[in-house]
Amino acid sequence: MSKYATISVPKEVKARLEKIKGDKEWGDFLIEMCTEGQRLKGKNAFEELRQLLTKEDREAIRKSSREFRENFELR
């Protein structure tokens, strides 16, 4: 990362983040935090969807996906 910018945050927030980041560079730490946040959002969305679908729904999706992969051909 060659260019830098300043981000203003309350001192309490910075102190809390500094404890978590340890000896990592700020840029690497914040990218890691963003990546983990996105991963958790995706996982939570998947779990919510799984809760909404019945066992029969999930099995129909599995079957349809399997059939698609078996019959898919590039022309």
matplotlib code that plots the C-alpha trace (Angstrom):
import matplotlib.pyplot as plt

x = [0.0, 1.7, -0.8, -2.2, -5.2, -6.3, -9.5, -10.8, -12.3, -13.1, -10.1, -12.0, -12.5, -8.9, -7.7, -10.0, -8.8, -5.2, -5.6, -7.1, -4.6, -1.5, 1.6, -0.1, 0.0, -3.2, -4.0, -3.5, -5.6, -8.5, -8.6, -8.6, -11.5, -13.5, -12.9, -14.0, -17.1, -18.1, -17.5, -19.7, -22.5, -22.5, -22.5, -25.4, -27.4, -26.8, -28.0, -31.1, -31.9, -31.4, -33.8, -36.5, -36.3, -37.8, -35.9, -37.8, -36.9, -33.2, -33.3, -35.1, -32.4, -29.6, -31.2, -31.7, -28.1, -26.8, -28.8, -27.6, -23.9, -24.4, -26.1, -24.2, -22.1, -20.3, -20.9]
y = [0.0, 3.1, 5.9, 6.6, 8.4, 9.4, 8.1, 9.9, 7.7, 8.2, 7.5, 4.7, 2.9, 3.3, 1.9, -1.1, -1.8, -1.4, -4.2, -6.5, -5.7, -6.4, -5.9, -6.0, -3.0, -1.0, -1.7, -5.5, -5.5, -3.6, -5.7, -8.8, -7.3, -6.5, -10.0, -11.7, -9.5, -10.3, -14.0, -14.0, -12.1, -14.7, -17.5, -15.9, -15.4, -19.0, -20.2, -18.0, -19.4, -23.0, -22.3, -21.1, -24.1, -27.4, -30.7, -31.4, -28.0, -28.6, -32.1, -30.7, -28.0, -30.7, -32.9, -30.1, -28.9, -32.4, -32.9, -29.5, -30.4, -33.8, -32.4, -29.1, -28.9, -26.0, -25.6]
z = [0.0, -1.2, -0.5, 2.9, 4.4, 7.8, 9.4, 12.4, 15.1, 18.8, 21.0, 22.8, 19.4, 18.5, 21.8, 21.5, 17.9, 18.9, 21.5, 18.9, 16.1, 18.1, 16.0, 12.6, 10.2, 10.3, 6.6, 6.9, 10.1, 8.7, 5.5, 7.7, 9.7, 6.6, 5.1, 8.3, 8.6, 5.0, 5.7, 8.7, 6.9, 4.2, 6.8, 8.7, 5.5, 4.5, 8.0, 7.8, 4.4, 5.6, 8.5, 6.0, 3.8, 4.6, 4.4, 1.2, -0.3, 0.4, -1.1, -4.3, -4.6, -4.1, -6.8, -9.2, -8.7, -9.3, -12.5, -13.8, -13.2, -14.8, -17.9, -18.4, -21.5, -23.1, -26.8]

ax = plt.figure().add_subplot(projection="3d")
ax.plot(x, y, z, "-o")
ax.set_aspect("equal")
plt.show()
